[in-house]
Amino acid sequence: NSSYTEKFTVIDDQRRVKETKGLEGDCLAIGCSVQILEYEIIEKSQNSSIIKSTISYAVKEEFQAKDPKPSIQVVEAIVQISKNNELEVNAPACEVWELYRNLGLFELAANELKNVVQSLQVLNGDGGVGTVVKTTFVP
């Protein structure tokens, strides 16, 4: 997909959980009706933490036949690989959470992954709940 638009639906500073709901692009463009990404930052020690990501999705009824389109099978395989994915980082949970809780991760991706991210647009909001962000990828 050339772009992906998502809305921040949950930002819980106490539990260090952020949830976003896809609005357009990604698997929504090829047969999913809902896509939700959840990020949880778990403190492992004073100087290390775990970034846990969970992807939830629902496939549109017309694609739920016994023999779904190959594109849905690909999406399902990717989601299965990334579901409940945990990444350990050598940084305090509070620092990692600051990056994830607002627009920091998007800005970092736009600055550091120029061969992947073409542009980042904040369509609405300031990084809190309700913020809508559109990421456009390099063709």
C-alpha atoms as one frame of an Amber mdcrd trajectory, in Angstrom:
protein
   0.000   0.000   0.000   1.144   3.512  -0.682  -0.227   4.959   2.563  -1.838
   4.081   5.868  -4.078   6.286   8.008  -4.735   5.526  11.663  -6.395   7.112
  14.688  -5.071   6.986  18.261  -7.917   5.478  20.315  -6.254   4.682  23.663
  -3.262   6.233  25.408  -2.937   4.854  28.945   0.061   6.359  30.738  -0.410
   4.199  33.828  -0.320   0.867  31.944   1.881   2.268  29.119  -0.576   1.078
  26.472  -1.388   2.774  23.180  -4.012   1.554  20.733  -4.591   2.733  17.196
  -7.391   1.945  14.779  -6.702   1.792  11.070  -8.876   4.108   8.992  -7.587
   3.340   5.482  -4.774   1.503   3.741  -2.827  -1.564   4.903  -5.062  -4.653
   5.264  -8.173  -2.432   5.125  -7.398  -1.878   1.446  -7.561  -5.590   0.632
 -10.506  -7.026   2.545 -10.319  -6.293   6.269 -13.103  -4.315   7.904 -11.215
  -3.526  11.129  -7.532  -3.259  12.030  -6.396  -2.423  15.560  -2.788  -2.190
  16.706  -1.903  -2.190  20.384   1.500  -1.359  21.829   2.405  -2.086  25.428
   5.690  -1.030  27.007   6.684  -3.425  29.800   9.456  -2.630  32.266  11.879
  -5.554  32.454  14.561  -3.893  34.568  15.707  -0.373  35.324  17.468  -0.124
  31.951  15.533  -2.495  29.724  11.982  -2.926  28.566   9.829  -4.972  26.238
   7.729  -3.520  23.444   4.762  -5.839  22.965   2.639  -5.310  19.864  -0.644
  -6.983  19.043  -2.529  -6.722  15.763  -6.260  -7.484  15.651  -8.327  -7.503
  12.504 -11.635  -8.649  11.053 -12.124  -9.824   7.497 -15.128  -8.538   5.539
 -17.907 -11.111   5.159 -17.516 -11.347   1.399 -13.910 -12.531   1.900 -14.676
 -15.114   4.595 -15.455 -17.928   2.154 -13.635 -21.258   2.447 -11.263 -20.199
  -0.320 -10.381 -16.543   0.440  -8.538 -14.353  -2.002  -4.745 -14.873  -1.924
  -4.212 -11.304  -0.720  -6.169 -12.059   2.457  -4.115 -15.211   2.988  -0.949
 -13.134   2.777  -2.308 -10.604   5.269  -3.323 -13.403   7.608   0.162 -14.960
   7.431   1.833 -11.621   8.175  -0.522 -10.945  11.074   0.081 -14.416  12.534
   3.841 -13.837  12.425   3.558 -10.425  14.109   0.769 -11.202  16.601   1.854
 -10.807  20.207   5.303  -9.858  19.020   7.706  -8.814  21.773  10.910  -6.877
  21.272  13.363  -6.299  24.107  15.192  -2.963  24.074  18.024  -1.624  26.218
  16.206   1.467  27.364  14.076   2.306  30.397  10.339   1.731  29.921   9.608
   5.403  30.695  11.825   6.548  27.788  10.367   4.014  25.363   6.836   4.980
  26.435   7.552   8.667  25.756   8.478   7.722  22.186   5.381   5.537  21.683
   2.738   7.544  23.548   2.566  10.470  21.124   3.970  11.297  17.693   7.606
  10.532  18.559   7.721   7.124  16.896   6.196   8.520  13.702   8.656  11.411
  13.620  11.574   9.043  14.218  10.399   6.781  11.367   9.986   9.758   9.016
  13.488  11.042   9.860  15.395   7.760  10.018  13.608   5.546   7.470  13.667
   7.815   4.442  13.861   4.805   2.125  10.559   3.519   3.609   8.573   6.556
   4.817   8.018   9.311   2.264   5.955  11.608   4.485   4.021  11.872   7.703
   0.918  14.046   8.007  -0.975  14.770  11.204  -4.501  15.166   9.836  -6.061
  15.920  13.215  -4.908  16.284  16.816  -1.745  16.888  18.797  -0.594  13.348
  19.563  -3.285  12.527  22.116  -6.367  10.335  21.833  -8.255  11.209  18.645
  -5.134  12.144  16.689  -5.271  10.961  13.066  -1.977  10.321  11.275  -1.351
   9.452   7.618   1.922   7.777   6.713   2.845   7.705   3.026   5.418   5.145
   1.974   8.113   5.385  -0.674   6.833   3.739  -3.881
